[in-house]
Amino acid sequence: MSFWAHIGELRSHLIRCILAIILCALIIGFNIQWIIDHIFFGPVRNDFPTFKIVNHFSRMIIGKDSITLPADFPVRVQRLYQQFNVMMAVSIFGGLVMAFPYIVWEIWRFISPALHENERKNSIFTINGIWILFMLGVLCGYYLILPFAVNFGVIFKISDIIIPLYDLSDYATLFLQVVLGMGVMFLFPMLVHFLTQMGLVTPMFMKTYRRHAIVLIMVVAAIVTPADVLSMMMAAMPLVLLYEISIIMCNKTYKKIIKNEEKGVAKL
């Protein structure tokens, strides 16, 4: 295929990806009230699964609940179209998350014709790894980090005179920042896999700069999460674990590259 033929093919795949996002966004939009009530504002309630699990073990250890949020979570709207803007943001980003596996599949469909048969078989692991890691990151952000970020923001008080009244856009920004931010960060092992295949990263390099990477992870965790230390640590722990997993993946990929190079030299 010529260059412009490739561009035309890529355009058709991108159009299908956009249509998938729009379709998923419409599904969310038509069910926006239920999603806002049960999913969007889920982490502000005491019956959220994360709080129930933490309090279950807390009662076993200290005999009482360690997390108790106020019964009310007062949210204000300051601007005329603020609710509409939040609805659009939740629908679009929610549609992106729902359509992400299909988007990855469409990208693979565009790339796969250029791959050899063995490369195409090996790429199945990569393609599935991308969307699975992204979804795991989204779930980690929603169930592990966001509840503790909300808990800190709600219970932290500098004076009893202050009456809490939370802004809808601020909460939406926190929600999307944490959930989507963790989804993107969980793709780090696949990025390391690609960089290793390109010869830009080696297992020795990752082991040598492990301490530097941990410092960088802490910085990224501070950016993705709010300012409290607890949320930052809850975000940093899975990211550090992902870094260690990335070293293992890098080591396996690097050994496979070396083995293929040795086979090529032997044939010559």
N, C-alpha and C positions, 0 to 999 in steps of 0.2 A: 504494500500500500504506500501511496505517496504521503508526504507530510500533511497536505490538506485533507486527504482521506482519513488519516489518523485523527486530525482535529475534528472532522465531522463525526467520526465514531465516538470520540470522547464527548462531544456535545450531546449526542443521543443518550449516553450513559448518565451525564450530568442532569439532563432534563428528567430522566426517570427518577433520579435521586431526589430532585426538587419536588416532583409530583408525589413521591412517597412521603416526604416530610409534610407537604401540604395536606395530604390525605390523613396522616396521623394527627396533624394539628387540628384538622376539622373534627376528628373523632373526640379529641380532648375538649375542643371548644364547645361542642354540643353537650358535653357532660361536665362543664366547667364548675357548676355549683357543687356537685358531689366530690369532684377532685379537690377543689379548694377546701371544702369542709373536712374531708377525711384524709387526704394525702398532704396537701399544702400546709394546713394547720395541724396536722397530726402530731408533730413533735412538741407542740405547746400544751398537750394534754397529759394528765397523769396516767391515763390508760395506754399510753404509747408503749409498744412492745419492749423497747430498750429500757424504759423506766420500770416496767413491771419485772423484768429480769433482774435489774440491779437491785430493786427493792426486795425481791425474793431472797437473794443472797444476803442482803443487808439485814433482813429480819432474822436470818439464820445465825449471823455473826454477832450483831449488836442488839438484836431484839426490836428494832424499829426501822421505819423507812428512812433511807438516806437522801432521797430525792422527793420533794413534794412541791409541786408548782401551784400557784394560785388558781382558784377555780375559774377566774375570768382572765382573758387575754385581750384587753381593750385595744382595738386597732382604729386609727383615725384615717380619714381621707381628706387631704388638704386641697387637692386640685380637682377640677371638674371632670377630667378624663382619666384620672389616676386609676380607677378600677378597670376601665377599658384597657389601659396600657398594660396593667398587670395581667389581665386576662390574655392579651396578645402575647406577652412575653412567656407566660406559662404554657400557652398552647404551642408556640413555635419551638421553644426549647424542649418541651415534652415530646413534640412531634419528632424532633431531632433524635432524642434518646430512643423513642420507639422504632424509628426507621433506621437506626444505626446499623444493625446487622444486615439489612438489605443494602444499605449504602456500601458497606464493606464488600458485599457479594458483587455489586455492580462494578466496583473498582477492580475486583479480581477478574471479572469477566472481560474487562478491557485489557488487563495485563496478560492474562493466561495464554492468548494465542502466540505471544512472543516467547513463551517458555518451552523448554524441552519436556519430554514426557516425565522424566524423573523429577525435574524441577516443579512441574505442575502437581505431582503427587506430594512433594515435600511442602508446597505452598499451602496445602489444605490445613496443615497445622498452624501456619502463620495466620491465615485468614480467620480461622476459628479463634485463635488466641487473641486477636485484636478485639473482636466484639465481646468475647467473654470477659477479658480483662477490663474493658470499658464498663460493662454492666456491673462487674464486681466493684469497681471504683464508685459508681453511682450509688450502689447499695451501701457501700461502706460510708460514703458521705452522708447518706440519708439516715441510716440506722445507728451509726457509731459516732460521727462527729457533730452533725447538726443538733441532735438532742442535747448534748452537753454544752454546746455553744448557746443554745436557747436558754438552758437551765441557768447558766452563769449570768446571762444578760437579764434574766427575769429576777433572780434572787439577789443580785448585787444592788445594794442601796447605800447611799452616803448620808441619807437623812429620811426620817419618817414623814417629813413635811411634803416631800416630793411624791406626786401622784403619777404612776406610770400610765402613759398613753402612747402606744407604739405606732409608728408610721408604716403604712402598708407597703410603700415602695422600698423602704429600708429592709423590711423583712423579706420581701421578694428578692432583693439583691443578695442578702445573706443566703437565702435558700439556693438560688441558682449558682452563686459563687462557690459554695461548699460542695454541692452535689455534682455539678459539671466539672468543677476544678479537680475533684478527686477522680472523676471518670477519666479525665485527660492524663492525670499523673499516673494512673495505673497502667497506662500504655508504655511506661518507661522500659520494661523488659523487652518489648517488641522493638523499641527504638534501638536498644543495645544489640539485639539480634541482627538488625539491618546494618548497623555500623560495624559489627564484627564481620559480617559477610563482605562489606566493602573494604575491609582491612584497616579501618580507622581506629578500632578499639581492640585490645587484647585483654585476656584475663589478668595478666600481670599488671597492666595499666590500671584496671579497676581495683585490684587489691592494693596497689601502691597508694592510690588516691582515695582510699576508703574514708579516711578521716575528713578529708576535704569534702567528699560527697555528703557525709553526714551533716556537716555544717551547712552546706547548700540545701540539704533537705529541710533542715530547721528553718532556713530563710523562706523556702517555698511554702512550708506548712504555715508560717506566720502570715504569708500573703494570702493563701487560700482561705484561712480561717480568720475569725475575729481576733481581737487583741489579747484575749485571756490565755493564760499559760496552759490550762487544762485542755482546751480545744486544740491548741497547737501540738501538744504532746500526743493527743489521740490521733491526730493526722500524721504526725511524724513516725509513729511506731509502725504502721503498715507500710509506709514508704521506705523505711530502713529495711524491713523484711523483703520488700520488693527489690531493693538494691542487692541484697544477698542472693535472691533468686536470679537476678540478672547476671550475677557473677557465674552462677552455675550454668545458665543458658549460654553465656559468652564462652565458657570453657568447652562446652559440648560443641558449639558451632565452630570454634577455633580448631578443635581436634579434627572435626570433619573436614574443614578446609585443608588442613595440613595433610590429612590422609588422601584426599583427592589430588593434591599437588604431587604427592609421592607416587601415586598411581600414574599420573601423567608423565612424570620423569622416567618411571620404569618402562612405559610404553615407548618412549623415545630411545 
